[in-house]
């Protein structure tokens, strides 16, 4: 397994953390589903993904004897994830935030101890987002999402003129690389999608970078620009940008948002005529 094939499982585990972060912020809106089972399933996937990376990078017995964090990951995978041991005693948590914080610490440790088996450029950019739960909370079905995409990307369905005979199959999953002969890799392409909001955008682009790297042996990556993310988050809280990353018409803005726009304009030297 190449470094980028292995990186896929690290980033899948990172997205498991993202899902728990989303639940920690939107638990009240998700009270109509079984959050206990949902979190347990997310954590089960998290420990399995982490152990895929560990199994390909370290000697289990030796690392577990010297590292309590790694030992706890293997314990969860072996006694509760892959099996249901009778002597397993689950840890009690005071909040979902505490669960997320522990998972963050665990995957950061995995990234550290498995560094030689992973690409140097890979980063762990945690964002509070879960693809399915976000759509559930916001009542977004396929028709609603199509409308959102049309307003965000007006040219989305505009036909693109390409050379005659040009066609590619889509490479969807890193595990499919095992079925593709070296001579046929050039017949495949990777689709980069922005996602329904900025959080999903970073998740999608990182997934696509991994696919490109696995398919073509490249080494591309994208990570969060903290300053830009902070600005977008601030404007979203002010109502200047909606839940889906779309600018809100000025007539629909609150007084506080209008004051913020005025302040930004003044700092930029733009006068209100």
N, C-alpha and C positions, 0 to 999 in steps of 0.2 A: 504494500500500500504506500503510495507516494505521500509526501508531506501535505499536499493540498487535498488529497483524498481523505487524509486523517483530519485535516482542519475542518472539513465539513461537519464532523461529529462534535468538535469543540464548539462550533458556531450554532449547531442545533441545540446543544446544551445551553449556550448563552441565550438563545431564544426561549428556552424553558424558563430561565430566570426572568426574561422580559414578561412572560405570561403571568408569572406570580406577582411581579411588580404592578402589572395592569389590574389584577384582581385586588391587590392591596389598596389601590386608589379608587376602584369602582365596585367594591364589594356590596354596597347597598343596592346598587342598580342591578346586581346579579343575584339578589337574594331569592329569586324565583327558581334558581337551579341548585343542584347539589354541589356546593362549592367544596365541601370536604372531599368528595370523590374526585372532583376536577383537579384540585391541588395535588391529591395523592397520585393521580395519573400523570400529571405534569412532572412531579418529583421522580416518579418511577422512570420516566423517559430520560430525565436529567441524569440520574445515576448510571443508567445503561450507556448513555452517550459519553459521559465522562470516562467510564471504564473501558470503552472501546479505545479511547485515546491512551489511557494508562496501560492497557494490555499490550499495545503496540510499542510502548516506550520504556517501561520499567519492569523490574522483577517484583511481582506482587508481594511475595513473602518478605523480602528485604525492606521494601519501602513501607509496608504496613507496620513493621517492627520499629521503624524509626520516625514515622510521621503520623501523628494522630488524625490530622485532617484527611489524609489519603486513606487511612484505615477506616475512617467513618464513611467515606464514599463507598469503599468496597463492601463494608458491612451492610449498608443500605441496599446495594445492588444484590448481594448474595443472600441476605436473610429476609429481604422484603420485596425486592424488585423482581429478581429472577425466580425466587422461591418464596415460600411462606413458612419460615421456621417457627416452630412452636415456642421457642425460647426468645423470640424477638420481642423487644420492648421498645415501642416508639417513643421518641423524645417529645416532651410537652413544650409547646410554644405559647407565648403570651399574645402574639399577634401574627398576622400574615407578613407584616413588615419584617419581623424577626426571622421568619422562614426565608424571605428573599435575601436578607443580609447574610444569613449563613450560606445560602447557595452561592452568592457572589464570592464570598471568601473561599469556598470550596473550588469553584471553577478557576479563580485566580491562582490558587495553589496548583491545580492541574496544569494550567498554562506555564507555570514556572518550572515544575519538575519535568515536564515533557518538552521543554523548549527546543532541545536538539532534534526532536522528531517533527516539529511544526515549522511553518514558514516564519522567518524573522519578522516580517512586516505585519503579521496578523495582530489585530487588536480586539479587545473585549469592550464594545460600546453598548452599555446597558440602556435600554429605552423601555418605558412602560407601555407595552403594546402586545396584544394578542389578536391575530388576524380574525379569528372566528368570534371571539368574545366582543371585540370592538363593533363588529357588524350586528351582533345580537343587541348590545346596549343601545346602539343608534338606529335600530330598525332598518338596516340596509340590506335589502334583498338584491338579486341580480339586476332587476329593472332599475331600482334606485341607484345602484352603483354605476350603471351605464349612463344615467342622467348626470351624475356627479362627474364622471370622466369626460362627458361631452362639454360640460361647462368649464372644466379645468383645462382640457386639451381640445380646442375647437377643430383642429386638423387631424384628430385621432383616426378617423376612418377615411381620410383622403387617400385615394389610390396613389401609389408611388410608381413612377415609370422606371423600369429596370431593364437591363439587357435581356434579349430573348434567350430562353433556355436556362436562365438563372433560377435555381431552386435549391433550398436547403431543408434538411430535416432538423427538427428542434431537439436539442440535447437537454433533457429535463432533470436527470438525476445522476450524480457522480457514480453510483453503483452500476449504471448502464455502460460505463467505459469498458467493463470487462467483456462486453458482448460486441464491441466495435473493433474490427481489424484496423491496424495502423493505417493501411492504405485507404480506408474509408472515413477517417476522421475529418478530412476536409469537406465531406459532404454534409457536415452538421454545423449548426449555428446556435448561439445562445441569445435569448431575448432578455433585454434589460427593461424592467418595468419600474415605474416610480412609486406605485402604491397609493393607497387611499389617503394617507397623511404622511408627514415627514418621518415619523417613526417607522412606518412600514416601508417607506422609501429607502432608508438606510439598510433595513433587513433585506429587502429585495436586491439591492445593488450588491451587497456583500455576498449573498447567495449566488448571484450571477457571476461575480468575479471568481468565485471558487469554481464554478462550472467552466468558465473560460480557461482557467489555469489547469484544470484537470484534463480538459479536452485538447488544448494546444500547447501545454507545457510552459505557460506564461507565468508571470509573477506580479499580477496587478492586484490592487486592493484599494478600498475607499474606507474612510473612517469619519467619525463625527467631528465637525467643526463646532466646538463647544460654544464659541461666541455667537455664531450664526443661529445655532439651536436655541440659545438663551433668548435671542431677539425674537425669533418666531414664537417661542413659548409665551413671552411677555405680551406680544401683540395678540396672540390667541386669547389670553386671559382678559385682555382689554376689550375683546370683541372685534378687533380690527381684521382678524383672520378667523374663519369659521373652523369647525371641527375637522373639515376635510382639506384644509390648507388653501381655501379660496378667499381672496380679499372681499371684505364686506363693503357694499356701497356706502358712501359717506353719510347719506341720509339715514342709514340704519344704525349709525354708531352712537354710543353713549357720550355724555359730556366728558367723562374722564378720557375716553379714547380720542375725542377731538382735541382736548388739551394736549395730549401726548403728541398727536400729529403736528400741532402748532409748535410745540417745543422742539421737535426734531427738525422742522422746517427752519425755525429761527437759528438753530445751531448750524444748519447748512447754509445760512445766509439768504434764505428765501423769504421774501416779504409778502405779507398778505395784503394785496391791493384791493 
